[in-house]
Every structure is written in C-alpha cells, then in structure tokens.
Amino acid sequence: MNHKESLTIYTSSFIEQLYQSGVKRAVISPGSRSTPLAYLLEAHPHIQTFVNVDERSAAFYALGMAKASQEPVAIVCTSGTAAANYFPAVVEARYARVPLVVLTADRPHELRDNGAPQAIDQINLFGKHAKWFYDMPLPESDTNILQYTGRIAAKAAAKSITSPKGPVHLNFPFREPLSPDLSKYREMKSYTSVFGAEKQLSSHHVSQLTDQVNNASKGLIIAGPSEDDSAVEAILYLAEVTGYPVLADPLSGLRTNMENHKHVIECYDAFLREDELKKQLSADIVIRFGGMPVSKALSQYLKGNSSGQWLIDEGADWRDPTSSATSYIEANDRLFAEQLASAVTVRADQEWLDKWISYNQKATGEIRQYIDQEKDEGAAVGTLLQSLPEGAHLVAGNSMPIRDVDTFWIRGMKKIHVWANRGANGIDGVVSTALGIASVKAEPVYLLIGDLSMFHDLNGLLVTKQYSNQLQIIIMNNNGGGIFSFLPQASEPEHFETLFGTPPSLDFKHAAKLYSLDYIRCESKEELQQAMTHHHDQVNMIEVITDREENTAAHRILWERIATALRGE
Amino acid sequence: MNHKESLTIYTSSFIEQLYQSGVKRAVISPGSRSTPLAYLLEAHPHIQTFVNVDERSAAFYALGMAKASQEPVAIVCTSGTAAANYFPAVVEARYARVPLVVLTADRPHELRDNGAPQAIDQINLFGKHAKWFYDMPLPESDTNILQYTGRIAAKAAAKSITSPKGPVHLNFPFREPLSPDLSKYREMKSYTSVFGAEKQLSSHHVSQLTDQVNNASKGLIIAGPSEDDSAVEAILYLAEVTGYPVLADPLSGLRTNMENHKHVIECYDAFLREDELKKQLSADIVIRFGGMPVSKALSQYLKGNSSGQWLIDEGADWRDPTSSATSYIEANDRLFAEQLASAVTVRADQEWLDKWISYNQKATGEIRQYIDQEKDEGAAVGTLLQSLPEGAHLVAGNSMPIRDVDTFWIRGMKKIHVWANRGANGIDGVVSTALGIASVKAEPVYLLIGDLSMFHDLNGLLVTKQYSNQLQIIIMNNNGGGIFSFLPQASEPEHFETLFGTPPSLDFKHAAKLYSLDYIRCESKEELQQAMTHHHDQVNMIEVITDREENTAAHRILWERIATALRGE
C-alpha cells in the first residue's frame, strides 16, 4: 500500500472511532502539517467542522461548544506556536472540567529536535494541564496499528469525559506528502465501546454522614459552579428533605428555576458581609457541591464558619481555598444527594430556614429597587437580566460581569441559563466561548462582557463571517479594568491609572464594522432596554458606556443599604 | 517589619538586581496579583516600562525589544491563563534564542491546588520551553532571603543571555494585601556581577579542521538566521581568506552590506532549484553558521550534497533538519571564524567562486527585471525593498513575506536590516514583535505582513495608542493563506478553499480606525511606491491588494526564467 493510502486509512479510521466515541464537532485552524486530519474531518459525513484561524480563539470556541453540548469537541492545528496558542483554553478546560480532544500535527520523528522549520517540542506540550497525552505512531495501514490507534481514539474521548472531565492531547507525526486520498476513506468493521461508571458511596459511609445531618438543626447546602446540571434536581430534593437553605451560585444551575423553590437563596453575596449577620447565620453543617462559588463574601463566611463542612467532588480535586472542609466526599454529586436525601430522617429547625428566606427577601427587595432607581453598571446588568427572554442563555465575562450577575440575578425574572469560564477565571477567550455556546444552543444567547475582555478576544468574532451564529453581545465599556477600582490598590493614585485602569479608549463601533456586525451604542439602561429589542437573528454588538468610579461607589451603597435593612430585623 | 514593608523591600531589591544585571525594559500586563512587581518596576528610576493588555501580544512586544536591543526584557503578568497566554512568545524566544525574563505572579502556597480563583499550576508552566524555571520564596525582609533573591535575579538575567539565549521563568507567590509602600524602595548595597565567557575551540581542533579547508578547493560558507550580528565581520573575513562564496540568508546580517562584498551570494534560492545546476555547484565542504536558512531550495541542495558539512553552533542545538552535518562545532561563531581565517593557508579555486558570482549576477538581473515588469505580490515586495530608506529595518512576517524578501532582496538596494520570527516560524505575534523592534530602534521600521498574520495579532496595535511608536505596516492582502497555494494540497480543490484558503475577507481600514491609524489602500505596486512617501512619524497601515493565484503562477515563471538563463551558461 502506498504512502497516501496508508495515511488516509490510518487517519480516517482514527477519526471514525473518535466519532463513534462521541466527538461530533471539530474546530480546525488552517495549516499544512495538519492536512490529513483537517481533510478527513471535513470529509466525514457526520462530524460538524468549523474553521477558526486564530488558534487561541479556536480552542475557546471549541470549549464553548463542549460546555454547551457536554460532549467532547476536537480541535486541530498545525505544528509550532499554533499549538502553543491552545494553551489558555486547555488550562481553562482543565480547571473548568470541559472535554476537549486536542489534536496537534507534528513533524515526524526524524525532523524533531534538529532545527527543522516550525518544529517545536510538542511532547507533553501542555504539561499537567492536559489530563492525558499521547504521541501517536506514524501512519501505517497495518492492522495492528489501525486497531491500536482506534483504541487510542476511544481512550482519548473516554478520558476527556471521565470525571473530572478535561482536555486530552494527541500529537500526530505526519510525513510529506500530506494530502490524503478522499476515495480511500476508511469504513471500520468494529468499534470500541466504553462504559464509564459514576462513583457511589458505600451505605456504611452514607449512614455515618446521615447521623451528622440528623443531629444538625442549622444545616446549609451550597451549590457552586458546575459545568453539568445533572445534579440540580437531586440537590433541590435534598434541600427539601433536610429543610436546609441552598445558596445557589449563578453557575450552579439552581437559580434557573428558583421561582419554584423557596429553599434557594440567591442574594447571599449582598447580605453575608457584616460580622454580626454572619454570626447570626452561622451553620452547624455545610454541604458543598461544585466548585468554589463566585461570591467573595460567601467564601469569607465559609472561612469563618468553624462547623463541619463537607465537600462533595467526584473529581477529587479538593477545591477548598479556605481550607475549611472537614470531610471530602469523593462521590458523584447526584448519587450522593439522592443517597443522603433518602436516608435523612430529621428536618432542620423551620426558624433557621425562615431566617434565611426572610433576609433573602429583604435583599431581593433592595436589589429590585436599585435596578429601578440607579444608573450605574450594576443597574444596567439588572435591566439586562430583566430583559432576557424565557430560556435565554447568558454568558458572563469574568471580573465584573459574573459578579454583577451574581448580585443582580434575583427571583422574579424569567428562567435563564448562565455560563462563564470559571476554571481559571480568565478575561481571555470569552467571546469565542460565547460563540461556541451559541453554535450549539437553539435558544437565544447573550454575552455580557467588559471592554478589556471584549478587546482580548476580538479575533473570536472572525467566525461570525462564516457561520450564521446568533449572539447578542453587550459590552459594558467603562474604558478599562473596572474590577481593579474595588481593590485596595485603587487608593494609591500614583501609577494606578497607568497600570490598572489601562484605559484602552476603544470605540467598538469600528470593531463591529470590521466584522460586519450591527452596532448600537447606549448611554443609559433605558437605551439598553431599547437595544435589546433589536432583531436577534444575527450577531449584534451593543456597547453600554458606563463609569468606573460611579459603579464602585454605587455598589458600596447597595451593600450598605441591605445591611441597614437587615440590622432592623 | 510589617507585611507591606517586607513586600516592598523584597520586590524592589529583586528588581534593582535585575536592572543591575542588564534588564532595562519591562512589559507589564494589568492584573491584581502582580501589583508588587508592576508598581515597583513602574517606580524604578531607570527601567522603562510599557503596559500591554493582551499578554500574548505583550510577550511578543517584549520579544521584539529583546531582539532589537540584544538585552533581556522582563514581562510581568498576573496568575492564571494570563501566564498561559505568554506561551507562544516563550516558545518563539526559546527557538529563536531571545532573552526574555518571564515574571509571573502566583497565589501563595496555601492557595495552590485547592480551587482558589484564578489559581492554576504555574510550576514549570512552560515546560522545556523555558531555559530555567524557579519558584520564588515568599516575600520576607530577612537579609538571607534578600541576598538569595538578589542572586536569583542575577542568575535569571545571566541565564537568559548565556548561549543559547532564551526565556527564563520566575514565579512569585504574593499574599494579600498586594500594594507595596513606594517610600520603602530598596537601595541595595551590593550587587552580583556575572562574567560570561564564549566557547573557543582548542588549537588542536582548529588545526585538524584547517587541514580540511586547505584541501577543499570548492568550499562554501552558509550564513543562516542569527539574532546576533556579532559574527558578521568575521564570517565575511573568512570568506575572503578562503575564497569561498557565502550564501547569505536574509536574517544572517550579511546581506546588509553585500554591495561591498562580492563573495556574498543572495540569489541562491532562485537558482538552486534544478538538479543539473545543483550538481554543477556541488561543494567539497560546507561551513554553516546560524540556524537553518529560510530557503527550501538551499535546504534541498544541502541534503543532496554528500560532502563534508560543518555546523557551528555555540548553543549546541544540532540544528540540522537534513541530517547532513558531518561535524558539529560547538564554539562561538565569531571566535571560530576568526580562528579558522587566521589558520587557513590555501585559497579555493577562483573558477569556483566566479561561477557562483556569475550565476548570482544572472539571477539578480532576472529578478530586477521581474520587479520592474510584473504586477504580482513578489514584484510588490521588490518595489517595497527598493523604496526603503538607507538604514531602515524591515520586519518580515512568516509564510510568504520572509520568502519573498529572501527572493527579492538583491544587491543594488540601500542598506537595510531584516528581522523575522524564525524560531518557530509562527504567523502569530508578528505585529507586536515589529512594534517592539520599533520601540528600540531609532531608524525607521517597516513591517511586511500577510493578511492572516496581521489578523492574528491585531491586538498588538493597542500599544500604538499609548506609546509614540513609528512603524509603517504593509499588509499584503491576498485574502487568505497565500503560502498554501504553493503546496500540493492546492491541487485538490475539494475542501481546499474552506480549510486552507480561509479567506477572512477583512477590510483592514476598519482595524486602522479602531486604533486611530492612517490607512492607505493600494491596488498596484505603483500605488505602494506612492504610499511609501506618506509621513513616517507615526504608525501607518498600508494595505496592498494582491491575488493568490496570480502570485503562485508568477513566482513559478520567475524560477523557470532563471533556470533557462543559467542553462545557457
């Protein structure tokens, strides 16, 4: 068999097994060395392919697709710094637990470590940030090699979706010539299936833990960020059975339907700020699911709470920055919540739950009034949340947007779904992540993003020229790094504006023109409300001009008002 | 001593030693955790600081400064994916041998590996691509710690400039609060000095090698890409003494003054293409300096040449993708060229040198005529080269630009200096690299770049809003990946345009507006010539519209014409 045939059969059988293992989407960045993978993915009858030139954006685009679909997504690039550009998204995927299958093309072994052009050391390129790395064998059509590489494809896909989900990296050595023969596309005879299981605690362990719950009258459930909402119902049920309030992070999936669940507390960030209140709300036991919540106030509350604290995490990453967990429960969230709920026999004090609900109601009232009356960025975010249609997806940028969503997403609004990159909390790659989510979801998708974060991933917009995405981008432009104004550094004016404010002074109207997007500029929340009615069947850019200092001051007033209202309890 | 004072003294004494060790420039990306480094670098009386929001661009900006100054440049960012965005430039710096001192802020040890926000595993983050990594101790004002970290600063700078030069990475754990006390800036009492030496061959080895040269009548010197032009004079002198022609890569530094050196051969890429000619020009001995040349024709010639081939490389990276070197000489280029030149006693055949010079002259003539008569991208690049003022710096993008400069930079033009990122040959980060070079060089700087590469690093332009750089950007816009049209893949039209042509259809006029740059659109080389007279005291964007297919066809005709002319010899 000649080189071209071997190359084709080897690569196509790998791709076919990848598809059989659940990879239905691939994001390809143009390059020469990666030709066999690119051509044969493109030629595959069922895999959906997307071309994205900037590899940094491409990887975040795939990340968004993988988040939204909960399926592994492949990314393909050529050798050299192309692969290095994947690093930020690989890191995010590792910590946010998103299944990415990274396929990098490489020079064959005889062109490595000898100064060949565009050849870098790609072995373990992403270090510990890839869950698994494998350097593929050279293309051959020998049955052993084909079976072996088929297994590698199945293993890569399986590893990416095994808890904790994450990125895997396969590196392919390809010799020239690189063009496959599309007529030799491989039909495989057999595929490898993988049956993954979830971790379930023994009944012995469950009964030990149940005793603790039965003896705790002031229990609290915390639902932190999770990419996967399969445990949402089970956690809500556990709350009902135990009578515990659930503090629901905006990324937990529990706020979506909070209207129907009175146990869900969404305003804790606004009222867990004063020592006196925190003391009143001190819990006997805290049962924490998911990653560390967005709220800094909550994290400080947890640090101060000396009670028992359980951390449930099948991924066993011990995500406990306050070092306050007393028990690590390395089991599946849903299974554990179900097990515990069926074993518990004693309900918590009604008074305890009522107090949380009452504080939450008061805070909700203050926040609602704030959204109506104020003019700052926070009020604008509240207005945006009120304007979203039922079922909408909102992707929130890091720094201020996700914090504002945490504060202003309260009951009384329509059911929405919130997304953010909270693995490493970067401001990079957010535009591409949102476009990736939009390419998977049928419901309308919105992106709320700061100007620096928008700038960082402007390149992500290139795909809007090729694919008919629908995305409403709302840029909160305070001309710089708004979050820094909340830091102590802001009180030292020397060097502050140069180093932290970093006003980019960008008029995004021109960026919109570059990518042929409709652009609307808003000077107030009323104009934003109006802009939200613009036709939604395309990508639109809505820029909201806000003021950093006004924003900082107004947020502080809100927290003060809530504290005053609750002090009156 | 309190936390703030310790933090200040620790960080400032580190920075002061870094300055004493030769770091005069720092590129800072905004972030909170990196506050101590950012503030104290900004407050340093002599270190020049630059703020650059996108860390990917920031690192390439610093890379450009380090290339142009041949001094180590520091880059500073916060924790998380910010640091991961440095990866492409770190990889480029590693292979291109550019001294970067990467300073990343990190969470303190008690906030690592426990799910703290924006905390990722930064230990050995860049793997083998950093020459050296060190995880710093926590800030303390204890004399032992201060002396120790001073030594680390000196060592980091020294390692970055020791052959092979490259990137080093220091990771700083900082606890909150992060603001230093600027009044406590540390004046150190003593500094560490480093005396690095160059590798010189023993006289015994030199005389062994000299015998081979004395016995070789058909010798050839090849000067490949080098970031450092300290060996240029010595190599030219070696050529004169031996009577060998020198094939001078555009990045070798040897073409700058080729007018005065008849041994310098610049058109080899155009005529080393036919088997018959290559056979006629077969050498007895090849002495190769620097990295692998840009020319693929030359690399194929070297592969086919079965004679002795020496590779001089103090960095000992064995950069020999054709595996044709017979001797590796791990010595300093300049010292070795000088040693050999003073030992050699026999000159090569005059006929041998004359043949190369005659072929080169014929090719030069054809190329000059081509620049005059043709209308393609190549002729436009030739026109650009003819229009550059004496002493100008030209930064050439990868893919087509550097290859076209290789082909069309011939004697008869003014003295210019050419730069490119040929470590990993990426199309990423080129704009920022050029801006970094422009911020160091007093002479006018030009950037020749393709549209995909321009797009990839559009974010690099943000610094033009803050710093008064002067740079003339010439974009060759063929609406996609022009180089791919030269590959065999281009002959398979199915999927080709989607996967390789990748037409971004961008009108860079809007990008120019976004960054407030003057913009000129050219439809012909005559319009380009005219645009080159636009005022130069700012950053300008000149877009040249070209055609990919016309370009490929025209280049092939040129090579054919030259082959025909030489066949007549």
Chai-1 contact restraints between the chains, C-beta under 6 A:
chainA,res_idxA,chainB,res_idxB,connection_type,confidence,min_distance_angstrom,max_distance_angstrom,comment,restraint_id
A,P30,B,G481,contact,1.0,0.0,6.0,A-B,restraint_1
A,P30,B,F500,contact,1.0,0.0,6.0,A-B,restraint_2
A,P30,B,T502,contact,1.0,0.0,6.0,A-B,restraint_3
A,S32,B,L487,contact,1.0,0.0,6.0,A-B,restraint_4
A,T35,B,Q489,contact,1.0,0.0,6.0,A-B,restraint_5
A,A38,B,L499,contact,1.0,0.0,6.0,A-B,restraint_6
A,Y39,B,H495,contact,1.0,0.0,6.0,A-B,restraint_7
A,E42,B,H495,contact,1.0,0.0,6.0,A-B,restraint_8
A,V51,B,T502,contact,1.0,0.0,6.0,A-B,restraint_9
A,V53,B,T502,contact,1.0,0.0,6.0,A-B,restraint_10
A,D54,B,H456,contact,1.0,0.0,6.0,A-B,restraint_11
A,G80,B,A424,contact,1.0,0.0,6.0,A-B,restraint_12
A,G80,B,G426,contact,1.0,0.0,6.0,A-B,restraint_13
A,T81,B,P88,contact,1.0,0.0,6.0,A-B,restraint_14
A,T81,B,V91,contact,1.0,0.0,6.0,A-B,restraint_15
A,T81,B,A424,contact,1.0,0.0,6.0,A-B,restraint_16
A,T81,B,G426,contact,1.0,0.0,6.0,A-B,restraint_17
A,T81,B,D428,contact,1.0,0.0,6.0,A-B,restraint_18
A,A84,B,F87,contact,1.0,0.0,6.0,A-B,restraint_19
A,A84,B,P88,contact,1.0,0.0,6.0,A-B,restraint_20
A,A84,B,V91,contact,1.0,0.0,6.0,A-B,restraint_21
A,N85,B,P88,contact,1.0,0.0,6.0,A-B,restraint_22
A,F87,B,A84,contact,1.0,0.0,6.0,A-B,restraint_23
A,F87,B,F87,contact,1.0,0.0,6.0,A-B,restraint_24
A,P88,B,T81,contact,1.0,0.0,6.0,A-B,restraint_25
A,P88,B,A84,contact,1.0,0.0,6.0,A-B,restraint_26
A,P88,B,N85,contact,1.0,0.0,6.0,A-B,restraint_27
A,V91,B,T81,contact,1.0,0.0,6.0,A-B,restraint_28
A,V91,B,A84,contact,1.0,0.0,6.0,A-B,restraint_29
A,V91,B,I120,contact,1.0,0.0,6.0,A-B,restraint_30
A,L111,B,P321,contact,1.0,0.0,6.0,A-B,restraint_31
A,N114,B,W318,contact,1.0,0.0,6.0,A-B,restraint_32
A,N114,B,D320,contact,1.0,0.0,6.0,A-B,restraint_33
A,N114,B,P321,contact,1.0,0.0,6.0,A-B,restraint_34
A,G115,B,M292,contact,1.0,0.0,6.0,A-B,restraint_35
A,G115,B,R319,contact,1.0,0.0,6.0,A-B,restraint_36
A,G115,B,P321,contact,1.0,0.0,6.0,A-B,restraint_37
A,A116,B,P321,contact,1.0,0.0,6.0,A-B,restraint_38
A,P117,B,N425,contact,1.0,0.0,6.0,A-B,restraint_39
A,Q118,B,N425,contact,1.0,0.0,6.0,A-B,restraint_40
A,I120,B,V91,contact,1.0,0.0,6.0,A-B,restraint_41
A,I120,B,A424,contact,1.0,0.0,6.0,A-B,restraint_42
A,D121,B,K128,contact,1.0,0.0,6.0,A-B,restraint_43
A,G127,B,G127,contact,1.0,0.0,6.0,A-B,restraint_44
A,K128,B,D121,contact,1.0,0.0,6.0,A-B,restraint_45
A,P177,B,P488,contact,1.0,0.0,6.0,A-B,restraint_46
A,S179,B,P488,contact,1.0,0.0,6.0,A-B,restraint_47
A,S179,B,Q489,contact,1.0,0.0,6.0,A-B,restraint_48
A,S179,B,E492,contact,1.0,0.0,6.0,A-B,restraint_49
A,M292,B,G115,contact,1.0,0.0,6.0,A-B,restraint_50
A,W318,B,N114,contact,1.0,0.0,6.0,A-B,restraint_51
A,R319,B,G115,contact,1.0,0.0,6.0,A-B,restraint_52
A,D320,B,N114,contact,1.0,0.0,6.0,A-B,restraint_53
A,P321,B,L111,contact,1.0,0.0,6.0,A-B,restraint_54
A,P321,B,N114,contact,1.0,0.0,6.0,A-B,restraint_55
A,P321,B,G115,contact,1.0,0.0,6.0,A-B,restraint_56
A,P321,B,A116,contact,1.0,0.0,6.0,A-B,restraint_57
A,A424,B,G80,contact,1.0,0.0,6.0,A-B,restraint_58
A,A424,B,T81,contact,1.0,0.0,6.0,A-B,restraint_59
A,A424,B,I120,contact,1.0,0.0,6.0,A-B,restraint_60
A,N425,B,P117,contact,1.0,0.0,6.0,A-B,restraint_61
A,N425,B,Q118,contact,1.0,0.0,6.0,A-B,restraint_62
A,G426,B,G80,contact,1.0,0.0,6.0,A-B,restraint_63
A,G426,B,T81,contact,1.0,0.0,6.0,A-B,restraint_64
A,D428,B,T81,contact,1.0,0.0,6.0,A-B,restraint_65
A,H456,B,D54,contact,1.0,0.0,6.0,A-B,restraint_66
A,L462,B,P504,contact,1.0,0.0,6.0,A-B,restraint_67
A,G481,B,P30,contact,1.0,0.0,6.0,A-B,restraint_68
A,L487,B,S32,contact,1.0,0.0,6.0,A-B,restraint_69
A,P488,B,P177,contact,1.0,0.0,6.0,A-B,restraint_70
A,P488,B,S179,contact,1.0,0.0,6.0,A-B,restraint_71
A,Q489,B,T35,contact,1.0,0.0,6.0,A-B,restraint_72
A,Q489,B,S179,contact,1.0,0.0,6.0,A-B,restraint_73
A,E492,B,S179,contact,1.0,0.0,6.0,A-B,restraint_74
A,H495,B,Y39,contact,1.0,0.0,6.0,A-B,restraint_75
A,H495,B,E42,contact,1.0,0.0,6.0,A-B,restraint_76
A,L499,B,A38,contact,1.0,0.0,6.0,A-B,restraint_77
A,L499,B,E42,contact,1.0,0.0,6.0,A-B,restraint_78
A,F500,B,P30,contact,1.0,0.0,6.0,A-B,restraint_79
A,T502,B,P30,contact,1.0,0.0,6.0,A-B,restraint_80
A,T502,B,V51,contact,1.0,0.0,6.0,A-B,restraint_81
A,T502,B,V53,contact,1.0,0.0,6.0,A-B,restraint_82
A,P504,B,L462,contact,1.0,0.0,6.0,A-B,restraint_83
A,H510,B,H510,contact,1.0,0.0,6.0,A-B,restraint_84
A,H510,B,K513,contact,1.0,0.0,6.0,A-B,restraint_85
A,H510,B,L514,contact,1.0,0.0,6.0,A-B,restraint_86
A,A511,B,L514,contact,1.0,0.0,6.0,A-B,restraint_87
A,K513,B,H510,contact,1.0,0.0,6.0,A-B,restraint_88
A,L514,B,H510,contact,1.0,0.0,6.0,A-B,restraint_89
A,L514,B,A511,contact,1.0,0.0,6.0,A-B,restraint_90
